[in-house]
């Protein structure tokens, strides 16, 4: 696989995430009526959770953009790419994204 093909695949992942950011967004819900917290407290927690997710989502988009840009660079920083990929492991990022991006980078790097 050519590095430009790998970068194009990552660009498509970015586009897909931007088109439908909710595809991997967790839902925040309360089950049942026996909740000691008030509705206001629950709504504040939901909004805070959504804000944190949105922030992390934007970091993911930036990291994917950095990988794609590095792959297109005449002299890509392979260490930086590996550090970004390593930061994905054990995080909230869906395994399908980690796997696909890791595989295309690996195939493009030879």
N, C-alpha and C positions, 0 to 999 in steps of 0.2 A: 504494500500500500504506500502510495506517495504521501508525503507530509501535507501537501495541499488538500488531498482527499480527506485526510484525518481532520484537518482544520475545517473543511466544509461540513463534515459530519457533526463536529462540535458546534458549528454555527447553526446547523439545523436543530440541534438540541436546545440551544439558546432561544431560537425562534419559537419552537414548540412551547417552551416554558413561558415565554412572554405572551403567546397567544392564549394559553390556558394555564395561568399560574395556580389555579385551584386543583389541578390534577394530582398534586402531591401534598396539598395543604391539609393538615390535620383538622378535624372538626372538634369543636369544644362544646360539649353538651353535658347536661345534668340529667341524671336518670332518677325518676321518682319525685315525690313531693316532700319527703322527709329530709329536708335540707336545713341545717341550722343557720346557714348564711342567708342574708337578705338577697333579694333579687338584684339590688343595686351592686352589692359586693360581687355577685356572680357575673354581672355584666361588665364590671370593671376588670375582673380577672380575664374574661373572654377577650376584651379589647386589648389588654396588655399582652396576652398570648398571641393575638393576631399581629400586633406591632412587632413583637420579637421575631415571629416567623417571617414577616415581611422584610425585616432587617437581614436575617440570615439568608433569605431567598435572594436578596440583592447582592450579598457577598458571594453566593454561589454563581450568579450571573457574571460578576466581575472576575471570579476565578476561572470560569470557563472561557471568558473572553481573553484573559491573559494566556491561557494555554493555547488557544487558537492563534493568537498573535505571535506567540513564541514559535509555534510550528511554522508559521509563514516567514519568520525572520531568517535572514541569510545565515545567522549564527545563533540558533536557539539556545537558550539557557536551560539545558537538560536538568540541571540540579533544581532550578526553580520549578520546572514542570513536575518533577518527582516530589518536591516538597508540597506542592499544591495537591497532588494526587494522594499523598500520605495524609494530609489534613482531612481529606474526605472520609477516610476509614474511621469507623466508630462514631460517626456523626449522624445527624438526622437525615443526611442526603440519601435518597433511595438507592438501593443496591444496583438497580438497573442503570442508573446514571453513572455510578462509580465503575461498574463493570464495562459498560460500552466505552466510556472515555478512556479508561485504563487500557482496554484492548486496542483501540485505534491508535493511541499514543505508542503502545508497544509495537504494533505492526509497522507503524510509520518510522519508528526509530531503528527498525531492523533487528 
